[in-house]
Amino acid sequence: MIDDEAYRTCSACGGDCPPEPCGADGIGARLVFVCPRHGAQSIMDPFSRLR
């Protein structure tokens, strides 16, 4: 589990970035956290710890 939720915060304005599906492949799924004003901020695989 990720304790630090900085990946959800926009580096430009400090706002909360809602998650959006980014795709999946045979290995896993990814979410991208997008600031409405500044675009994509981070991409993560929420299931990586299970592999």
Buried (B, 14 or more C-beta within 10 A) or exposed (E): EEEEEEBBBBEEEEBEBEBEEBEEEEEEBBBBBBBEEEEEBBEBBEEEEEE
